[in-house]
Amino acid sequence: MKNILILGANSDVAKQALKRYAEAGHLVMAASRNMESIQSFIQENALDTQKISLLYFDAEDFSSHQRFYESLPQKPHIVVYAAGFLSQNNIALFDFSKAHQMMKVNYIGAVSILNIIAMDKDNNNLERIIGLSSLSGVRGRKSNFVYGSTKSAFTQYLAGLRQELSGRKITVNVLVIGYINTKINQGLQLNPNLIMQPDFVAKYIVHAGKKLCHRSPLEMENHLQNSTMVARAMGCPFAINLQTDLGRQLHRKFRGQFPVIHGVHVG
């Protein structure tokens, strides 16, 4: 049984991860500004309330993060940063408050709270930090490069944090995910064939780092060549490490040939 801290627990993916963690018998600390929504989700799914603590957390209120961490009912074994905010590019380019909010929620707030958690050397429980990033941060695109830049920064932060914590045997995972059927994407004109469901992503948050999400290069290539739905064919998000030569080669080889619904699991 592990202590799980989910930051930004009101996201659709985070709720499904909460459900999976709780059903697996773990103790979950669900942290969000919208605690009522999480409470409703817990009741609707008949989850064991003895295994779930609801905590108020505001990613944008940086000055509160130290107090928040110190007040946790138990120190976490696993931390999931799932907080996110998206504003359309044509709005963010003219309204800096929207761009700034994306920066604060998607990157600055993450750095603030995760630095506090990661640098607590008295917490001998901590074994894994998982950050939810986005395919939008892999390559800048005209349609969403402001949002994408915040996710790119988050991805690079986690890559460095992984190296920082490796000496303490703490794993850092970043899931670089494509389009998901969530409220953050409501109103966007997306091809329904490219959309993942929240529970599909949640399954691989809960199992981050386990063997089921790793395939040999030959297995990956065979799956890719025989499927137009990459994630469903492989049974897990597309597991490519873009920091390796092999990962970059596979990414270049198959880009544009398959739906970009995969998550790039670096870790």
C-alpha positions as protocol buffer text, in pm:
chain_id: "A"
residue {
  index: 1
  type: MET
  ca { x: 0 y: 0 z: 0 }
}
residue {
  index: 2
  type: LYS
  ca { x: 139 y: 337 z: -107 }
}
residue {
  index: 3
  type: ASN
  ca { x: 61 y: 697 z: -23 }
}
residue {
  index: 4
  type: ILE
  ca { x: -36 y: 870 z: -348 }
}
residue {
  index: 5
  type: LEU
  ca { x: -49 y: 1248 z: -389 }
}
residue {
  index: 6
  type: ILE
  ca { x: -237 y: 1373 z: -697 }
}
residue {
  index: 7
  type: LEU
  ca { x: -192 y: 1744 z: -763 }
}
residue {
  index: 8
  type: GLY
  ca { x: -463 y: 1883 z: -987 }
}
residue {
  index: 9
  type: ALA
  ca { x: -691 y: 1593 z: -902 }
}
residue {
  index: 10
  type: ASN
  ca { x: -998 y: 1748 z: -1065 }
}
residue {
  index: 11
  type: SER
  ca { x: -875 y: 1682 z: -1418 }
}
residue {
  index: 12
  type: ASP
  ca { x: -1061 y: 1405 z: -1600 }
}
residue {
  index: 13
  type: VAL
  ca { x: -748 y: 1192 z: -1628 }
}
residue {
  index: 14
  type: ALA
  ca { x: -652 y: 1252 z: -1265 }
}
residue {
  index: 15
  type: LYS
  ca { x: -996 y: 1141 z: -1145 }
}
residue {
  index: 16
  type: GLN
  ca { x: -961 y: 814 z: -1331 }
}
residue {
  index: 17
  type: ALA
  ca { x: -612 y: 767 z: -1185 }
}
residue {
  index: 18
  type: LEU
  ca { x: -753 y: 839 z: -839 }
}
residue {
  index: 19
  type: LYS
  ca { x: -1014 y: 569 z: -896 }
}
residue {
  index: 20
  type: ARG
  ca { x: -757 y: 315 z: -1008 }
}
residue {
  index: 21
  type: TYR
  ca { x: -519 y: 391 z: -721 }
}
residue {
  index: 22
  type: ALA
  ca { x: -798 y: 370 z: -462 }
}
residue {
  index: 23
  type: GLU
  ca { x: -937 y: 46 z: -606 }
}
residue {
  index: 24
  type: ALA
  ca { x: -586 y: -101 z: -588 }
}
residue {
  index: 25
  type: GLY
  ca { x: -586 y: -36 z: -213 }
}
residue {
  index: 26
  type: HIS
  ca { x: -358 y: 268 z: -200 }
}
residue {
  index: 27
  type: LEU
  ca { x: -416 y: 575 z: 17 }
}
residue {
  index: 28
  type: VAL
  ca { x: -484 y: 870 z: -212 }
}
residue {
  index: 29
  type: MET
  ca { x: -447 y: 1239 z: -129 }
}
residue {
  index: 30
  type: ALA
  ca { x: -651 y: 1421 z: -393 }
}
residue {
  index: 31
  type: ALA
  ca { x: -549 y: 1788 z: -412 }
}
residue {
  index: 32
  type: SER
  ca { x: -739 y: 2050 z: -609 }
}
residue {
  index: 33
  type: ARG
  ca { x: -917 y: 2383 z: -591 }
}
residue {
  index: 34
  type: ASN
  ca { x: -1246 y: 2215 z: -681 }
}
residue {
  index: 35
  type: MET
  ca { x: -1293 y: 1971 z: -396 }
}
residue {
  index: 36
  type: GLU
  ca { x: -1669 y: 1947 z: -449 }
}
residue {
  index: 37
  type: SER
  ca { x: -1625 y: 1801 z: -797 }
}
residue {
  index: 38
  type: ILE
  ca { x: -1388 y: 1535 z: -664 }
}
residue {
  index: 39
  type: GLN
  ca { x: -1626 y: 1455 z: -380 }
}
residue {
  index: 40
  type: SER
  ca { x: -1907 y: 1403 z: -630 }
}
residue {
  index: 41
  type: PHE
  ca { x: -1682 y: 1176 z: -838 }
}
residue {
  index: 42
  type: ILE
  ca { x: -1598 y: 967 z: -532 }
}
residue {
  index: 43
  type: GLN
  ca { x: -1966 y: 927 z: -446 }
}
residue {
  index: 44
  type: GLU
  ca { x: -2071 y: 847 z: -803 }
}
residue {
  index: 45
  type: ASN
  ca { x: -1810 y: 571 z: -824 }
}
residue {
  index: 46
  type: ALA
  ca { x: -1872 y: 439 z: -472 }
}
residue {
  index: 47
  type: LEU
  ca { x: -1503 y: 470 z: -383 }
}
residue {
  index: 48
  type: ASP
  ca { x: -1382 y: 390 z: -33 }
}
residue {
  index: 49
  type: THR
  ca { x: -1370 y: 727 z: 143 }
}
residue {
  index: 50
  type: GLN
  ca { x: -1142 y: 579 z: 408 }
}
residue {
  index: 51
  type: LYS
  ca { x: -870 y: 558 z: 146 }
}
residue {
  index: 52
  type: ILE
  ca { x: -909 y: 910 z: 5 }
}
residue {
  index: 53
  type: SER
  ca { x: -821 y: 1247 z: 157 }
}
residue {
  index: 54
  type: LEU
  ca { x: -945 y: 1566 z: -8 }
}
residue {
  index: 55
  type: LEU
  ca { x: -702 y: 1856 z: 11 }
}
residue {
  index: 56
  type: TYR
  ca { x: -719 y: 2213 z: -114 }
}
residue {
  index: 57
  type: PHE
  ca { x: -435 y: 2297 z: -352 }
}
residue {
  index: 58
  type: ASP
  ca { x: -392 y: 2598 z: -580 }
}
residue {
  index: 59
  type: ALA
  ca { x: -109 y: 2558 z: -830 }
}
residue {
  index: 60
  type: GLU
  ca { x: -101 y: 2935 z: -885 }
}
residue {
  index: 61
  type: ASP
  ca { x: -67 y: 3026 z: -517 }
}
residue {
  index: 62
  type: PHE
  ca { x: 304 y: 2961 z: -491 }
}
residue {
  index: 63
  type: SER
  ca { x: 336 y: 3107 z: -142 }
}
residue {
  index: 64
  type: SER
  ca { x: 101 y: 2840 z: -7 }
}
residue {
  index: 65
  type: HIS
  ca { x: 291 y: 2542 z: -143 }
}
residue {
  index: 66
  type: GLN
  ca { x: 531 y: 2493 z: 147 }
}
residue {
  index: 67
  type: ARG
  ca { x: 245 y: 2505 z: 400 }
}
residue {
  index: 68
  type: PHE
  ca { x: 42 y: 2267 z: 185 }
}
residue {
  index: 69
  type: TYR
  ca { x: 323 y: 2012 z: 178 }
}
residue {
  index: 70
  type: GLU
  ca { x: 396 y: 2036 z: 547 }
}
residue {
  index: 71
  type: SER
  ca { x: 27 y: 1981 z: 629 }
}
residue {
  index: 72
  type: LEU
  ca { x: -9 y: 1657 z: 431 }
}
residue {
  index: 73
  type: PRO
  ca { x: -159 y: 1377 z: 642 }
}
residue {
  index: 74
  type: GLN
  ca { x: 125 y: 1149 z: 528 }
}
residue {
  index: 75
  type: LYS
  ca { x: 429 y: 1194 z: 309 }
}
residue {
  index: 76
  type: PRO
  ca { x: 382 y: 1048 z: -40 }
}
residue {
  index: 77
  type: HIS
  ca { x: 547 y: 752 z: -206 }
}
residue {
  index: 78
  type: ILE
  ca { x: 416 y: 859 z: -548 }
}
residue {
  index: 79
  type: VAL
  ca { x: 334 y: 1211 z: -669 }
}
residue {
  index: 80
  type: VAL
  ca { x: 132 y: 1285 z: -982 }
}
residue {
  index: 81
  type: TYR
  ca { x: 125 y: 1640 z: -1120 }
}
residue {
  index: 82
  type: ALA
  ca { x: -189 y: 1660 z: -1333 }
}
residue {
  index: 83
  type: ALA
  ca { x: -283 y: 2027 z: -1302 }
}
residue {
  index: 84
  type: GLY
  ca { x: -330 y: 2196 z: -1637 }
}
residue {
  index: 85
  type: PHE
  ca { x: -479 y: 2501 z: -1803 }
}
residue {
  index: 86
  type: LEU
  ca { x: -535 y: 2569 z: -2174 }
}
residue {
  index: 87
  type: SER
  ca { x: -625 y: 2893 z: -2345 }
}
residue {
  index: 88
  type: GLN
  ca { x: -665 y: 2914 z: -2721 }
}
residue {
  index: 89
  type: ASN
  ca { x: -364 y: 3057 z: -2900 }
}
residue {
  index: 90
  type: ASN
  ca { x: -559 y: 3340 z: -3064 }
}
residue {
  index: 91
  type: ILE
  ca { x: -667 y: 3452 z: -2715 }
}
residue {
  index: 92
  type: ALA
  ca { x: -334 y: 3402 z: -2537 }
}
residue {
  index: 93
  type: LEU
  ca { x: -150 y: 3608 z: -2801 }
}
residue {
  index: 94
  type: PHE
  ca { x: -359 y: 3915 z: -2719 }
}
residue {
  index: 95
  type: ASP
  ca { x: -446 y: 3855 z: -2354 }
}
residue {
  index: 96
  type: PHE
  ca { x: -126 y: 3798 z: -2159 }
}
residue {
  index: 97
  type: SER
  ca { x: -321 y: 3709 z: -1845 }
}
residue {
  index: 98
  type: LYS
  ca { x: -429 y: 3388 z: -2018 }
}
residue {
  index: 99
  type: ALA
  ca { x: -76 y: 3313 z: -2135 }
}
residue {
  index: 100
  type: HIS
  ca { x: 52 y: 3385 z: -1787 }
}
residue {
  index: 101
  type: GLN
  ca { x: -207 y: 3156 z: -1630 }
}
residue {
  index: 102
  type: MET
  ca { x: -94 y: 2871 z: -1854 }
}
residue {
  index: 103
  type: MET
  ca { x: 265 y: 2937 z: -1749 }
}
residue {
  index: 104
  type: LYS
  ca { x: 171 y: 2939 z: -1380 }
}
residue {
  index: 105
  type: VAL
  ca { x: -41 y: 2623 z: -1382 }
}
residue {
  index: 106
  type: ASN
  ca { x: 146 y: 2414 z: -1638 }
}
residue {
  index: 107
  type: TYR
  ca { x: 501 y: 2503 z: -1543 }
}
residue {
  index: 108
  type: ILE
  ca { x: 579 y: 2752 z: -1266 }
}
residue {
  index: 109
  type: GLY
  ca { x: 337 y: 2600 z: -1014 }
}
residue {
  index: 110
  type: ALA
  ca { x: 468 y: 2254 z: -1097 }
}
residue {
  index: 111
  type: VAL
  ca { x: 829 y: 2361 z: -1037 }
}
residue {
  index: 112
  type: SER
  ca { x: 730 y: 2531 z: -712 }
}
residue {
  index: 113
  type: ILE
  ca { x: 554 y: 2235 z: -550 }
}
residue {
  index: 114
  type: LEU
  ca { x: 769 y: 1959 z: -700 }
}
residue {
  index: 115
  type: ASN
  ca { x: 1090 y: 2129 z: -587 }
}
residue {
  index: 116
  type: ILE
  ca { x: 954 y: 2131 z: -233 }
}
residue {
  index: 117
  type: ILE
  ca { x: 855 y: 1765 z: -251 }
}
residue {
  index: 118
  type: ALA
  ca { x: 1170 y: 1648 z: -424 }
}
residue {
  index: 119
  type: MET
  ca { x: 1410 y: 1833 z: -194 }
}
residue {
  index: 120
  type: ASP
  ca { x: 1259 y: 1690 z: 124 }
}
residue {
  index: 121
  type: LYS
  ca { x: 1534 y: 1441 z: 202 }
}
residue {
  index: 122
  type: ASP
  ca { x: 1356 y: 1346 z: 524 }
}
residue {
  index: 123
  type: ASN
  ca { x: 1080 y: 1182 z: 323 }
}
residue {
  index: 124
  type: ASN
  ca { x: 1216 y: 832 z: 282 }
}
residue {
  index: 125
  type: ASN
  ca { x: 886 y: 725 z: 126 }
}
residue {
  index: 126
  type: LEU
  ca { x: 928 y: 914 z: -200 }
}
residue {
  index: 127
  type: GLU
  ca { x: 995 y: 674 z: -487 }
}
residue {
  index: 128
  type: ARG
  ca { x: 831 y: 824 z: -798 }
}
residue {
  index: 129
  type: ILE
  ca { x: 719 y: 1158 z: -944 }
}
residue {
  index: 130
  type: ILE
  ca { x: 494 y: 1151 z: -1252 }
}
residue {
  index: 131
  type: GLY
  ca { x: 424 y: 1458 z: -1463 }
}
residue {
  index: 132
  type: LEU
  ca { x: 158 y: 1481 z: -1732 }
}
residue {
  index: 133
  type: SER
  ca { x: 292 y: 1675 z: -2027 }
}
residue {
  index: 134
  type: SER
  ca { x: 169 y: 1707 z: -2384 }
}
residue {
  index: 135
  type: LEU
  ca { x: 266 y: 1627 z: -2739 }
}
residue {
  index: 136
  type: SER
  ca { x: 212 y: 2000 z: -2800 }
}
residue {
  index: 137
  type: GLY
  ca { x: 541 y: 2057 z: -2619 }
}
residue {
  index: 138
  type: VAL
  ca { x: 743 y: 1836 z: -2854 }
}
residue {
  index: 139
  type: ARG
  ca { x: 723 y: 2063 z: -3158 }
}
residue {
  index: 140
  type: GLY
  ca { x: 596 y: 2420 z: -3185 }
}
residue {
  index: 141
  type: ARG
  ca { x: 284 y: 2458 z: -3399 }
}
residue {
  index: 142
  type: LYS
  ca { x: 105 y: 2771 z: -3509 }
}
residue {
  index: 143
  type: SER
  ca { x: -223 y: 2659 z: -3355 }
}
residue {
  index: 144
  type: ASN
  ca { x: -105 y: 2624 z: -2993 }
}
residue {
  index: 145
  type: PHE
  ca { x: 259 y: 2721 z: -2947 }
}
residue {
  index: 146
  type: VAL
  ca { x: 195 y: 2934 z: -2636 }
}
residue {
  index: 147
  type: TYR
  ca { x: 41 y: 2639 z: -2454 }
}
residue {
  index: 148
  type: GLY
  ca { x: 299 y: 2408 z: -2609 }
}
residue {
  index: 149
  type: SER
  ca { x: 586 y: 2617 z: -2476 }
}
residue {
  index: 150
  type: THR
  ca { x: 465 y: 2571 z: -2118 }
}
residue {
  index: 151
  type: LYS
  ca { x: 446 y: 2194 z: -2167 }
}
residue {
  index: 152
  type: SER
  ca { x: 788 y: 2187 z: -2332 }
}
residue {
  index: 153
  type: ALA
  ca { x: 935 y: 2367 z: -2031 }
}
residue {
  index: 154
  type: PHE
  ca { x: 765 y: 2121 z: -1795 }
}
residue {
  index: 155
  type: THR
  ca { x: 901 y: 1824 z: -1990 }
}
residue {
  index: 156
  type: GLN
  ca { x: 1257 y: 1962 z: -1974 }
}
residue {
  index: 157
  type: TYR
  ca { x: 1223 y: 2035 z: -1603 }
}
residue {
  index: 158
  type: LEU
  ca { x: 1121 y: 1675 z: -1535 }
}
residue {
  index: 159
  type: ALA
  ca { x: 1407 y: 1543 z: -1748 }
}
residue {
  index: 160
  type: GLY
  ca { x: 1653 y: 1737 z: -1534 }
}
residue {
  index: 161
  type: LEU
  ca { x: 1477 y: 1646 z: -1211 }
}
residue {
  index: 162
  type: ARG
  ca { x: 1514 y: 1281 z: -1309 }
}
residue {
  index: 163
  type: GLN
  ca { x: 1892 y: 1322 z: -1316 }
}
residue {
  index: 164
  type: GLU
  ca { x: 1890 y: 1521 z: -992 }
}
residue {
  index: 165
  type: LEU
  ca { x: 1701 y: 1250 z: -804 }
}
residue {
  index: 166
  type: SER
  ca { x: 1861 y: 944 z: -960 }
}
residue {
  index: 167
  type: GLY
  ca { x: 2122 y: 924 z: -684 }
}
residue {
  index: 168
  type: ARG
  ca { x: 1843 y: 885 z: -429 }
}
residue {
  index: 169
  type: LYS
  ca { x: 1679 y: 610 z: -637 }
}
residue {
  index: 170
  type: ILE
  ca { x: 1372 y: 826 z: -704 }
}
residue {
  index: 171
  type: THR
  ca { x: 1218 y: 777 z: -1049 }
}
residue {
  index: 172
  type: VAL
  ca { x: 1077 y: 1069 z: -1248 }
}
residue {
  index: 173
  type: ASN
  ca { x: 838 y: 989 z: -1532 }
}
residue {
  index: 174
  type: VAL
  ca { x: 696 y: 1231 z: -1787 }
}
residue {
  index: 175
  type: LEU
  ca { x: 401 y: 1122 z: -1999 }
}
residue {
  index: 176
  type: VAL
  ca { x: 391 y: 1319 z: -2322 }
}
residue {
  index: 177
  type: ILE
  ca { x: 32 y: 1264 z: -2427 }
}
residue {
  index: 178
  type: GLY
  ca { x: -172 y: 1339 z: -2736 }
}
residue {
  index: 179
  type: TYR
  ca { x: -539 y: 1435 z: -2758 }
}
residue {
  index: 180
  type: ILE
  ca { x: -765 y: 1316 z: -2476 }
}
residue {
  index: 181
  type: ASN
  ca { x: -1143 y: 1339 z: -2444 }
}
residue {
  index: 182
  type: THR
  ca { x: -1139 y: 1582 z: -2150 }
}
residue {
  index: 183
  type: LYS
  ca { x: -1292 y: 1913 z: -2057 }
}
residue {
  index: 184
  type: ILE
  ca { x: -966 y: 2096 z: -2133 }
}
residue {
  index: 185
  type: ASN
  ca { x: -1016 y: 2007 z: -2502 }
}
residue {
  index: 186
  type: GLN
  ca { x: -1385 y: 2092 z: -2520 }
}
residue {
  index: 187
  type: GLY
  ca { x: -1463 y: 2322 z: -2810 }
}
residue {
  index: 188
  type: LEU
  ca { x: -1160 y: 2215 z: -3014 }
}
residue {
  index: 189
  type: GLN
  ca { x: -1219 y: 2073 z: -3361 }
}
residue {
  index: 190
  type: LEU
  ca { x: -1046 y: 1736 z: -3321 }
}
residue {
  index: 191
  type: ASN
  ca { x: -1069 y: 1419 z: -3525 }
}
residue {
  index: 192
  type: PRO
  ca { x: -1262 y: 1177 z: -3303 }
}
residue {
  index: 193
  type: ASN
  ca { x: -1046 y: 891 z: -3430 }
}
residue {
  index: 194
  type: LEU
  ca { x: -744 y: 1050 z: -3263 }
}
residue {
  index: 195
  type: ILE
  ca { x: -892 y: 1084 z: -2918 }
}
residue {
  index: 196
  type: MET
  ca { x: -795 y: 876 z: -2616 }
}
residue {
  index: 197
  type: GLN
  ca { x: -1029 y: 830 z: -2323 }
}
residue {
  index: 198
  type: PRO
  ca { x: -917 y: 949 z: -1976 }
}
residue {
  index: 199
  type: ASP
  ca { x: -920 y: 601 z: -1825 }
}
residue {
  index: 200
  type: PHE
  ca { x: -689 y: 476 z: -2101 }
}
residue {
  index: 201
  type: VAL
  ca { x: -428 y: 732 z: -1998 }
}
residue {
  index: 202
  type: ALA
  ca { x: -492 y: 679 z: -1626 }
}
residue {
  index: 203
  type: LYS
  ca { x: -410 y: 311 z: -1658 }
}
residue {
  index: 204
  type: TYR
  ca { x: -58 y: 398 z: -1767 }
}
residue {
  index: 205
  type: ILE
  ca { x: -13 y: 661 z: -1501 }
}
residue {
  index: 206
  type: VAL
  ca { x: -90 y: 402 z: -1235 }
}
residue {
  index: 207
  type: HIS
  ca { x: 141 y: 150 z: -1406 }
}
residue {
  index: 208
  type: ALA
  ca { x: 415 y: 401 z: -1494 }
}
residue {
  index: 209
  type: GLY
  ca { x: 748 y: 230 z: -1534 }
}
residue {
  index: 210
  type: LYS
  ca { x: 609 y: -122 z: -1539 }
}
residue {
  index: 211
  type: LYS
  ca { x: 706 y: -365 z: -1809 }
}
residue {
  index: 212
  type: LEU
  ca { x: 367 y: -361 z: -1979 }
}
residue {
  index: 213
  type: CYS
  ca { x: 447 y: -18 z: -2126 }
}
residue {
  index: 214
  type: HIS
  ca { x: 778 y: -120 z: -2280 }
}
residue {
  index: 215
  type: ARG
  ca { x: 831 y: -295 z: -2610 }
}
residue {
  index: 216
  type: SER
  ca { x: 1143 y: -397 z: -2797 }
}
residue {
  index: 217
  type: PRO
  ca { x: 1223 y: -185 z: -3107 }
}
residue {
  index: 218
  type: LEU
  ca { x: 1117 y: -474 z: -3334 }
}
residue {
  index: 219
  type: GLU
  ca { x: 789 y: -520 z: -3147 }
}
residue {
  index: 220
  type: MET
  ca { x: 722 y: -146 z: -3165 }
}
residue {
  index: 221
  type: GLU
  ca { x: 791 y: -133 z: -3538 }
}
residue {
  index: 222
  type: ASN
  ca { x: 574 y: -439 z: -3610 }
}
residue {
  index: 223
  type: HIS
  ca { x: 286 y: -291 z: -3413 }
}
residue {
  index: 224
  type: LEU
  ca { x: 322 y: 41 z: -3590 }
}
residue {
  index: 225
  type: GLN
  ca { x: 331 y: -115 z: -3935 }
}
residue {
  index: 226
  type: ASN
  ca { x: 14 y: -314 z: -3874 }
}
residue {
  index: 227
  type: SER
  ca { x: -204 y: -58 z: -3701 }
}
residue {
  index: 228
  type: THR
  ca { x: -370 y: 273 z: -3765 }
}
residue {
  index: 229
  type: MET
  ca { x: -453 y: 311 z: -3398 }
}
residue {
  index: 230
  type: VAL
  ca { x: -113 y: 299 z: -3234 }
}
residue {
  index: 231
  type: ALA
  ca { x: -206 y: 304 z: -2868 }
}
residue {
  index: 232
  type: ARG
  ca { x: -485 y: 49 z: -2896 }
}
residue {
  index: 233
  type: ALA
  ca { x: -273 y: -190 z: -3100 }
}
residue {
  index: 234
  type: MET
  ca { x: 17 y: -170 z: -2857 }
}
residue {
  index: 235
  type: GLY
  ca { x: -200 y: -179 z: -2548 }
}
residue {
  index: 236
  type: CYS
  ca { x: -13 y: 118 z: -2404 }
}
residue {
  index: 237
  type: PRO
  ca { x: 97 y: 470 z: -2499 }
}
residue {
  index: 238
  type: PHE
  ca { x: 370 y: 474 z: -2761 }
}
residue {
  index: 239
  type: ALA
  ca { x: 680 y: 418 z: -2546 }
}
residue {
  index: 240
  type: ILE
  ca { x: 956 y: 616 z: -2713 }
}
residue {
  index: 241
  type: ASN
  ca { x: 1236 y: 795 z: -2535 }
}
residue {
  index: 242
  type: LEU
  ca { x: 1309 y: 1101 z: -2748 }
}
residue {
  index: 243
  type: GLN
  ca { x: 1640 y: 1144 z: -2568 }
}
residue {
  index: 244
  type: THR
  ca { x: 1780 y: 832 z: -2738 }
}
residue {
  index: 245
  type: ASP
  ca { x: 1894 y: 790 z: -3098 }
}
residue {
  index: 246
  type: LEU
  ca { x: 1655 y: 498 z: -3145 }
}
residue {
  index: 247
  type: GLY
  ca { x: 1363 y: 696 z: -3009 }
}
residue {
  index: 248
  type: ARG
  ca { x: 1431 y: 989 z: -3242 }
}
residue {
  index: 249
  type: GLN
  ca { x: 1469 y: 755 z: -3540 }
}
residue {
  index: 250
  type: LEU
  ca { x: 1136 y: 585 z: -3475 }
}
residue {
  index: 251
  type: HIS
  ca { x: 966 y: 918 z: -3415 }
}
residue {
  index: 252
  type: ARG
  ca { x: 1095 y: 1054 z: -3749 }
}
residue {
  index: 253
  type: LYS
  ca { x: 1016 y: 734 z: -3935 }
}
residue {
  index: 254
  type: PHE
  ca { x: 652 y: 708 z: -3838 }
}
residue {
  index: 255
  type: ARG
  ca { x: 556 y: 1073 z: -3792 }
}
residue {
  index: 256
  type: GLY
  ca { x: 253 y: 1155 z: -4003 }
}
residue {
  index: 257
  type: GLN
  ca { x: 175 y: 792 z: -4084 }
}
residue {
  index: 258
  type: PHE
  ca { x: -21 y: 719 z: -3770 }
}
residue {
  index: 259
  type: PRO
  ca { x: -259 y: 912 z: -3543 }
}
residue {
  index: 260
  type: VAL
  ca { x: -73 y: 1125 z: -3293 }
}
residue {
  index: 261
  type: ILE
  ca { x: -263 y: 985 z: -2999 }
}
residue {
  index: 262
  type: HIS
  ca { x: 38 y: 823 z: -2839 }
}
residue {
  index: 263
  type: GLY
  ca { x: 206 y: 927 z: -2517 }
}
residue {
  index: 264
  type: VAL
  ca { x: 584 y: 937 z: -2515 }
}
residue {
  index: 265
  type: HIS
  ca { x: 685 y: 775 z: -2188 }
}
residue {
  index: 266
  type: VAL
  ca { x: 1030 y: 904 z: -2102 }
}
residue {
  index: 267
  type: GLY
  ca { x: 1175 y: 738 z: -1798 }
}
